[in-house]
Structure formats: C-alpha cells, structure tokens
Amino acid sequence: MDEHDQDDVAGPVAGPVRPPLTAEQAREVTAGLREAMDDVSPRRPPCMAF
C-alpha cells in the first residue's frame, strides 16, 4: 500500500474566508455576545453556577 500525504487525501487546506477582526471589532463582538448571554441566562451566585 502506498503512503499518501494528508494533502493528497484531503486536498488543499482552505484559507480564512475573511480577514481577521480588528481589536475594536473583536471588542464589539464580545460585548454583543455577553449581552446575548445575559438575555438568556439569569445571573446566579457562583456557588449555584452549573
């Protein structure tokens, strides 16, 4: 049986679809995610966190 490189089997690896976020964009996304989590998850004291 011949040995194959992973690239031979899986094909070329795709690069990123879009450029990375700037620091400001990352902060905005993080703030939005925290807000969304607050909307769906009630705050619990640490001893009651799951």
N, CA, C and O atoms as a Maestro MAE file, in Angstrom:
{
 s_m_m2io_version
 :::
 2.0.0
}

f_m_ct {
 s_m_title
 :::
 protein
 m_atom[200] {
  # First column is atom index #
  i_m_mmod_type
  r_m_x_coord
  r_m_y_coord
  r_m_z_coord
  i_m_residue_number
  s_m_chain_name
  s_m_pdb_residue_name
  s_m_pdb_atom_name
  i_m_atomic_number
  :::
  1 25 0.860 -1.174 0.000 1 A "MET " " N  " 7
  2 3 0.000 0.000 0.000 1 A "MET " " CA " 6
  3 2 0.904 1.234 0.000 1 A "MET " " C  " 6
  4 15 1.849 1.309 0.786 1 A "MET " " O  " 8
  5 25 0.627 2.182 -0.859 2 A "ASP " " N  " 7
  6 3 1.429 3.407 -0.931 2 A "ASP " " CA " 6
  7 2 1.079 4.351 0.197 2 A "ASP " " C  " 6
  8 15 -0.071 4.430 0.630 2 A "ASP " " O  " 8
  9 25 2.100 5.075 0.674 3 A "GLU " " N  " 7
  10 3 1.834 6.101 1.690 3 A "GLU " " CA " 6
  11 2 1.430 7.391 0.992 3 A "GLU " " C  " 6
  12 15 2.000 7.761 -0.035 3 A "GLU " " O  " 8
  13 25 0.448 8.065 1.557 4 A "HIS " " N  " 7
  14 3 -0.010 9.335 0.991 4 A "HIS " " CA " 6
  15 2 0.121 10.425 2.037 4 A "HIS " " C  " 6
  16 15 -0.095 10.192 3.226 4 A "HIS " " O  " 8
  17 25 0.476 11.611 1.583 5 A "ASP " " N  " 7
  18 3 0.439 12.763 2.483 5 A "ASP " " CA " 6
  19 2 -1.006 13.116 2.750 5 A "ASP " " C  " 6
  20 15 -1.886 12.808 1.947 5 A "ASP " " O  " 8
  21 25 -1.251 13.754 3.864 6 A "GLN " " N  " 7
  22 3 -2.617 14.144 4.203 6 A "GLN " " CA " 6
  23 2 -3.205 15.032 3.110 6 A "GLN " " C  " 6
  24 15 -4.399 14.945 2.821 6 A "GLN " " O  " 8
  25 25 -2.379 15.887 2.497 7 A "ASP " " N  " 7
  26 3 -2.879 16.768 1.437 7 A "ASP " " CA " 6
  27 2 -3.367 15.978 0.231 7 A "ASP " " C  " 6
  28 15 -4.289 16.403 -0.466 7 A "ASP " " O  " 8
  29 25 -2.750 14.829 -0.013 8 A "ASP " " N  " 7
  30 3 -3.181 14.001 -1.140 8 A "ASP " " CA " 6
  31 2 -4.593 13.464 -0.911 8 A "ASP " " C  " 6
  32 15 -5.370 13.321 -1.855 8 A "ASP " " O  " 8
  33 25 -4.915 13.171 0.337 9 A "VAL " " N  " 7
  34 3 -6.208 12.583 0.663 9 A "VAL " " CA " 6
  35 2 -7.280 13.655 0.845 9 A "VAL " " C  " 6
  36 15 -8.379 13.547 0.302 9 A "VAL " " O  " 8
  37 25 -6.947 14.691 1.615 10 A "ALA " " N  " 7
  38 3 -7.942 15.695 1.975 10 A "ALA " " CA " 6
  39 2 -7.967 16.879 1.018 10 A "ALA " " C  " 6
  40 15 -8.905 17.675 1.075 10 A "ALA " " O  " 8
  41 25 -6.997 17.027 0.157 11 A "GLY " " N  " 7
  42 3 -6.936 18.170 -0.728 11 A "GLY " " CA " 6
  43 2 -6.303 19.342 -0.017 11 A "GLY " " C  " 6
  44 15 -5.926 19.241 1.151 11 A "GLY " " O  " 8
  45 25 -6.184 20.450 -0.715 12 A "PRO " " N  " 7
  46 3 -5.537 21.619 -0.101 12 A "PRO " " CA " 6
  47 2 -6.376 22.182 1.050 12 A "PRO " " C  " 6
  48 15 -7.602 22.069 1.059 12 A "PRO " " O  " 8
  49 25 -5.694 22.784 2.004 13 A "VAL " " N  " 7
  50 3 -6.372 23.382 3.154 13 A "VAL " " CA " 6
  51 2 -6.870 24.759 2.757 13 A "VAL " " C  " 6
  52 15 -6.123 25.551 2.182 13 A "VAL " " O  " 8
  53 25 -8.109 25.046 3.054 14 A "ALA " " N  " 7
  54 3 -8.689 26.349 2.716 14 A "ALA " " CA " 6
  55 2 -8.184 27.419 3.681 14 A "ALA " " C  " 6
  56 15 -7.993 27.158 4.869 14 A "ALA " " O  " 8
  57 25 -7.978 28.593 3.170 15 A "GLY " " N  " 7
  58 3 -7.560 29.720 3.998 15 A "GLY " " CA " 6
  59 2 -8.761 30.393 4.613 15 A "GLY " " C  " 6
  60 15 -9.895 29.978 4.377 15 A "GLY " " O  " 8
  61 25 -8.527 31.433 5.401 16 A "PRO " " N  " 7
  62 3 -9.650 32.141 6.026 16 A "PRO " " CA " 6
  63 2 -10.538 32.799 4.959 16 A "PRO " " C  " 6
  64 15 -10.049 33.288 3.941 16 A "PRO " " O  " 8
  65 25 -11.833 32.798 5.214 17 A "VAL " " N  " 7
  66 3 -12.787 33.354 4.269 17 A "VAL " " CA " 6
  67 2 -12.745 34.879 4.300 17 A "VAL " " C  " 6
  68 15 -12.918 35.529 3.269 17 A "VAL " " O  " 8
  69 25 -12.519 35.440 5.465 18 A "ARG " " N  " 7
  70 3 -12.452 36.899 5.593 18 A "ARG " " CA " 6
  71 2 -11.267 37.275 6.463 18 A "ARG " " C  " 6
  72 15 -10.747 36.443 7.207 18 A "ARG " " O  " 8
  73 25 -10.840 38.528 6.373 19 A "PRO " " N  " 7
  74 3 -9.678 38.938 7.176 19 A "PRO " " CA " 6
  75 2 -10.000 38.915 8.665 19 A "PRO " " C  " 6
  76 15 -11.167 39.012 9.045 19 A "PRO " " O  " 8
  77 25 -8.986 38.789 9.509 20 A "PRO " " N  " 7
  78 3 -9.227 38.765 10.952 20 A "PRO " " CA " 6
  79 2 -9.830 40.086 11.436 20 A "PRO " " C  " 6
  80 15 -9.672 41.131 10.806 20 A "PRO " " O  " 8
  81 25 -10.518 40.008 12.561 21 A "LEU " " N  " 7
  82 3 -11.134 41.198 13.143 21 A "LEU " " CA " 6
  83 2 -10.072 42.129 13.711 21 A "LEU " " C  " 6
  84 15 -9.011 41.692 14.156 21 A "LEU " " O  " 8
  85 25 -10.380 43.412 13.687 22 A "THR " " N  " 7
  86 3 -9.529 44.366 14.387 22 A "THR " " CA " 6
  87 2 -9.834 44.247 15.873 22 A "THR " " C  " 6
  88 15 -10.819 43.616 16.257 22 A "THR " " O  " 8
  89 25 -8.998 44.848 16.708 23 A "ALA " " N  " 7
  90 3 -9.227 44.799 18.152 23 A "ALA " " CA " 6
  91 2 -10.575 45.440 18.492 23 A "ALA " " C  " 6
  92 15 -11.303 44.933 19.345 23 A "ALA " " O  " 8
  93 25 -10.902 46.530 17.841 24 A "GLU " " N  " 7
  94 3 -12.177 47.213 18.111 24 A "GLU " " CA " 6
  95 2 -13.357 46.331 17.699 24 A "GLU " " C  " 6
  96 15 -14.340 46.239 18.434 24 A "GLU " " O  " 8
  97 25 -13.274 45.691 16.547 25 A "GLN " " N  " 7
  98 3 -14.348 44.800 16.104 25 A "GLN " " CA " 6
  99 2 -14.499 43.625 17.065 25 A "GLN " " C  " 6
  100 15 -15.619 43.215 17.369 25 A "GLN " " O  " 8
  101 25 -13.397 43.090 17.538 26 A "ALA " " N  " 7
  102 3 -13.447 41.966 18.478 26 A "ALA " " CA " 6
  103 2 -14.119 42.385 19.781 26 A "ALA " " C  " 6
  104 15 -14.912 41.629 20.344 26 A "ALA " " O  " 8
  105 25 -13.805 43.594 20.266 27 A "ARG " " N  " 7
  106 3 -14.467 44.085 21.487 27 A "ARG " " CA " 6
  107 2 -15.967 44.233 21.282 27 A "ARG " " C  " 6
  108 15 -16.749 43.910 22.176 27 A "ARG " " O  " 8
  109 25 -16.379 44.722 20.105 28 A "GLU " " N  " 7
  110 3 -17.812 44.876 19.815 28 A "GLU " " CA " 6
  111 2 -18.508 43.520 19.776 28 A "GLU " " C  " 6
  112 15 -19.597 43.357 20.327 28 A "GLU " " O  " 8
  113 25 -17.881 42.560 19.128 29 A "VAL " " N  " 7
  114 3 -18.464 41.210 19.045 29 A "VAL " " CA " 6
  115 2 -18.570 40.603 20.443 29 A "VAL " " C  " 6
  116 15 -19.596 40.023 20.797 29 A "VAL " " O  " 8
  117 25 -17.505 40.739 21.235 30 A "THR " " N  " 7
  118 3 -17.507 40.193 22.596 30 A "THR " " CA " 6
  119 2 -18.605 40.832 23.437 30 A "THR " " C  " 6
  120 15 -19.307 40.139 24.172 30 A "THR " " O  " 8
  121 25 -18.756 42.143 23.335 31 A "ALA " " N  " 7
  122 3 -19.806 42.836 24.091 31 A "ALA " " CA " 6
  123 2 -21.187 42.330 23.666 31 A "ALA " " C  " 6
  124 15 -22.060 42.115 24.508 31 A "ALA " " O  " 8
  125 25 -21.377 42.144 22.376 32 A "GLY " " N  " 7
  126 3 -22.656 41.635 21.883 32 A "GLY " " CA " 6
  127 2 -22.941 40.228 22.372 32 A "GLY " " C  " 6
  128 15 -24.078 39.909 22.721 32 A "GLY " " O  " 8
  129 25 -21.916 39.381 22.400 33 A "LEU " " N  " 7
  130 3 -22.111 38.018 22.898 33 A "LEU " " CA " 6
  131 2 -22.448 38.018 24.380 33 A "LEU " " C  " 6
  132 15 -23.319 37.268 24.822 33 A "LEU " " O  " 8
  133 25 -21.760 38.859 25.152 34 A "ARG " " N  " 7
  134 3 -22.064 38.938 26.584 34 A "ARG " " CA " 6
  135 2 -23.492 39.404 26.817 34 A "ARG " " C  " 6
  136 15 -24.190 38.881 27.685 34 A "ARG " " O  " 8
  137 25 -23.928 40.400 26.030 35 A "GLU " " N  " 7
  138 3 -25.298 40.888 26.151 35 A "GLU " " CA " 6
  139 2 -26.293 39.778 25.834 35 A "GLU " " C  " 6
  140 15 -27.284 39.608 26.544 35 A "GLU " " O  " 8
  141 25 -26.030 39.028 24.774 36 A "ALA " " N  " 7
  142 3 -26.931 37.944 24.391 36 A "ALA " " CA " 6
  143 2 -26.973 36.863 25.470 36 A "ALA " " C  " 6
  144 15 -28.040 36.322 25.762 36 A "ALA " " O  " 8
  145 25 -25.835 36.549 26.056 37 A "MET " " N  " 7
  146 3 -25.806 35.547 27.131 37 A "MET " " CA " 6
  147 2 -26.571 36.035 28.355 37 A "MET " " C  " 6
  148 15 -27.252 35.251 29.016 37 A "MET " " O  " 8
  149 25 -26.464 37.318 28.660 38 A "ASP " " N  " 7
  150 3 -27.207 37.867 29.786 38 A "ASP " " CA " 6
  151 2 -28.712 37.774 29.546 38 A "ASP " " C  " 6
  152 15 -29.485 37.585 30.485 38 A "ASP " " O  " 8
  153 25 -29.127 37.907 28.277 39 A "ASP " " N  " 7
  154 3 -30.550 37.846 27.944 39 A "ASP " " CA " 6
  155 2 -31.132 36.452 28.134 39 A "ASP " " C  " 6
  156 15 -32.311 36.319 28.463 39 A "ASP " " O  " 8
  157 25 -30.327 35.412 27.934 40 A "VAL " " N  " 7
  158 3 -30.861 34.043 28.004 40 A "VAL " " CA " 6
  159 2 -30.486 33.300 29.276 40 A "VAL " " C  " 6
  160 15 -31.056 32.248 29.565 40 A "VAL " " O  " 8
  161 25 -29.543 33.824 30.035 41 A "SER " " N  " 7
  162 3 -29.083 33.123 31.219 41 A "SER " " CA " 6
  163 2 -29.154 34.034 32.436 41 A "SER " " C  " 6
  164 15 -28.410 35.011 32.522 41 A "SER " " O  " 8
  165 25 -30.046 33.723 33.380 42 A "PRO " " N  " 7
  166 3 -30.117 34.563 34.573 42 A "PRO " " CA " 6
  167 2 -28.825 34.477 35.369 42 A "PRO " " C  " 6
  168 15 -28.170 33.436 35.417 42 A "PRO " " O  " 8
  169 25 -28.483 35.575 35.981 43 A "ARG " " N  " 7
  170 3 -27.273 35.600 36.816 43 A "ARG " " CA " 6
  171 2 -27.495 34.737 38.047 43 A "ARG " " C  " 6
  172 15 -28.539 34.825 38.693 43 A "ARG " " O  " 8
  173 25 -26.515 33.906 38.370 44 A "ARG " " N  " 7
  174 3 -26.574 33.065 39.563 44 A "ARG " " CA " 6
  175 2 -25.331 33.332 40.378 44 A "ARG " " C  " 6
  176 15 -24.277 33.656 39.831 44 A "ARG " " O  " 8
  177 25 -25.451 33.197 41.688 45 A "PRO " " N  " 7
  178 3 -24.234 33.282 42.503 45 A "PRO " " CA " 6
  179 2 -23.280 32.170 42.095 45 A "PRO " " C  " 6
  180 15 -23.738 31.112 41.663 45 A "PRO " " O  " 8
  181 25 -21.962 32.371 42.214 46 A "PRO " " N  " 7
  182 3 -21.001 31.345 41.784 46 A "PRO " " CA " 6
  183 2 -21.250 29.964 42.379 46 A "PRO " " C  " 6
  184 15 -20.986 28.956 41.723 46 A "PRO " " O  " 8
  185 25 -21.746 29.899 43.595 47 A "CYS " " N  " 7
  186 3 -21.964 28.581 44.215 47 A "CYS " " CA " 6
  187 2 -23.117 27.827 43.542 47 A "CYS " " C  " 6
  188 15 -23.227 26.611 43.699 47 A "CYS " " O  " 8
  189 25 -23.980 28.534 42.794 48 A "MET " " N  " 7
  190 3 -25.105 27.875 42.131 48 A "MET " " CA " 6
  191 2 -24.883 27.704 40.638 48 A "MET " " C  " 6
  192 15 -25.752 27.168 39.950 48 A "MET " " O  " 8
  193 25 -23.752 28.140 40.122 49 A "ALA " " N  " 7
  194 3 -23.485 28.037 38.686 49 A "ALA " " CA " 6
  195 2 -23.353 26.577 38.280 49 A "ALA " " C  " 6
  196 15 -22.865 25.749 39.049 49 A "ALA " " O  " 8
  197 25 -23.781 26.277 37.098 50 A "PHE " " N  " 7
  198 3 -23.724 24.897 36.584 50 A "PHE " " CA " 6
  199 2 -22.544 24.746 35.684 50 A "PHE " " C  " 6
  200 15 -22.312 23.663 35.146 50 A "PHE " " O  " 8
  :::
 }
 m_bond[199] {
  # First column is bond index #
  i_m_from
  i_m_to
  i_m_order
  :::
  1 1 2 1
  2 2 3 1
  3 3 4 2
  4 3 5 1
  5 5 6 1
  6 6 7 1
  7 7 8 2
  8 7 9 1
  9 9 10 1
  10 10 11 1
  11 11 12 2
  12 11 13 1
  13 13 14 1
  14 14 15 1
  15 15 16 2
  16 15 17 1
  17 17 18 1
  18 18 19 1
  19 19 20 2
  20 19 21 1
  21 21 22 1
  22 22 23 1
  23 23 24 2
  24 23 25 1
  25 25 26 1
  26 26 27 1
  27 27 28 2
  28 27 29 1
  29 29 30 1
  30 30 31 1
  31 31 32 2
  32 31 33 1
  33 33 34 1
  34 34 35 1
  35 35 36 2
  36 35 37 1
  37 37 38 1
  38 38 39 1
  39 39 40 2
  40 39 41 1
  41 41 42 1
  42 42 43 1
  43 43 44 2
  44 43 45 1
  45 45 46 1
  46 46 47 1
  47 47 48 2
  48 47 49 1
  49 49 50 1
  50 50 51 1
  51 51 52 2
  52 51 53 1
  53 53 54 1
  54 54 55 1
  55 55 56 2
  56 55 57 1
  57 57 58 1
  58 58 59 1
  59 59 60 2
  60 59 61 1
  61 61 62 1
  62 62 63 1
  63 63 64 2
  64 63 65 1
  65 65 66 1
  66 66 67 1
  67 67 68 2
  68 67 69 1
  69 69 70 1
  70 70 71 1
  71 71 72 2
  72 71 73 1
  73 73 74 1
  74 74 75 1
  75 75 76 2
  76 75 77 1
  77 77 78 1
  78 78 79 1
  79 79 80 2
  80 79 81 1
  81 81 82 1
  82 82 83 1
  83 83 84 2
  84 83 85 1
  85 85 86 1
  86 86 87 1
  87 87 88 2
  88 87 89 1
  89 89 90 1
  90 90 91 1
  91 91 92 2
  92 91 93 1
  93 93 94 1
  94 94 95 1
  95 95 96 2
  96 95 97 1
  97 97 98 1
  98 98 99 1
  99 99 100 2
  100 99 101 1
  101 101 102 1
  102 102 103 1
  103 103 104 2
  104 103 105 1
  105 105 106 1
  106 106 107 1
  107 107 108 2
  108 107 109 1
  109 109 110 1
  110 110 111 1
  111 111 112 2
  112 111 113 1
  113 113 114 1
  114 114 115 1
  115 115 116 2
  116 115 117 1
  117 117 118 1
  118 118 119 1
  119 119 120 2
  120 119 121 1
  121 121 122 1
  122 122 123 1
  123 123 124 2
  124 123 125 1
  125 125 126 1
  126 126 127 1
  127 127 128 2
  128 127 129 1
  129 129 130 1
  130 130 131 1
  131 131 132 2
  132 131 133 1
  133 133 134 1
  134 134 135 1
  135 135 136 2
  136 135 137 1
  137 137 138 1
  138 138 139 1
  139 139 140 2
  140 139 141 1
  141 141 142 1
  142 142 143 1
  143 143 144 2
  144 143 145 1
  145 145 146 1
  146 146 147 1
  147 147 148 2
  148 147 149 1
  149 149 150 1
  150 150 151 1
  151 151 152 2
  152 151 153 1
  153 153 154 1
  154 154 155 1
  155 155 156 2
  156 155 157 1
  157 157 158 1
  158 158 159 1
  159 159 160 2
  160 159 161 1
  161 161 162 1
  162 162 163 1
  163 163 164 2
  164 163 165 1
  165 165 166 1
  166 166 167 1
  167 167 168 2
  168 167 169 1
  169 169 170 1
  170 170 171 1
  171 171 172 2
  172 171 173 1
  173 173 174 1
  174 174 175 1
  175 175 176 2
  176 175 177 1
  177 177 178 1
  178 178 179 1
  179 179 180 2
  180 179 181 1
  181 181 182 1
  182 182 183 1
  183 183 184 2
  184 183 185 1
  185 185 186 1
  186 186 187 1
  187 187 188 2
  188 187 189 1
  189 189 190 1
  190 190 191 1
  191 191 192 2
  192 191 193 1
  193 193 194 1
  194 194 195 1
  195 195 196 2
  196 195 197 1
  197 197 198 1
  198 198 199 1
  199 199 200 2
  :::
 }
}
